[in-house]
Amino acid sequence: MLLAGPGLLGFMARRRKQKEAAANAFCKTVLCLLASQRPKSFDTNGEVLLDNSNLKIASSRNYHHFFPKDYLRKKLPDQEANWIANITLIDAYSNKHRIAAKAPSAYIGAFMKKNPKLKQGLRAHLIDDPMTFGVFDDDYETFLTKRSALMAEDLNGKLNPKIEL
């Protein structure tokens, strides 16, 4: 299954139609993809400890809405927060106490001051350059579009590896 051309569009359309749910096979596939990246802590760049018993629960504190639900409810009330492309895997403490309902530009900006390797760490979350991904503009649509494309590209590479002979 190639996720390019119509396949990429299908992936992006699916991210628009399917809300994040740990019981959903599509979402589980993407969550496995995210976990396989060995996500990094935003504040220390250390590897996020993922506990499988927590990840199978849809309300797991390891699931972080990159654009937090409360932020979207206040600033973009017509936008749905629970798209799989809006989910990252981080530690529960940062999720609840350091980020909460802050705008991505605010909390990523603060973490960048403490963590000079954050830009590299974001790549482990399948988030490329924060500027072009709309992070510092708090541009949710750009973020979802760019991250969905990067997720599709990475998943495609895993589904269709190039075999060296």
Protein Blocks (a to p, Z undefined) as FASTA:
>chain_A
ZZehjlmmmmmmmmmmpccdfkbmklmmmmmmmmmnopadfklopacdddfklmmpmklc
kbccfbafklmmmmmmmbcfkbfklpccddfklmmmmnmmacfklmmmmmmmmmmklmmm
mmmnopacfklnommnopaklmmmmmmmmmmmmmmmmmmccddZZ
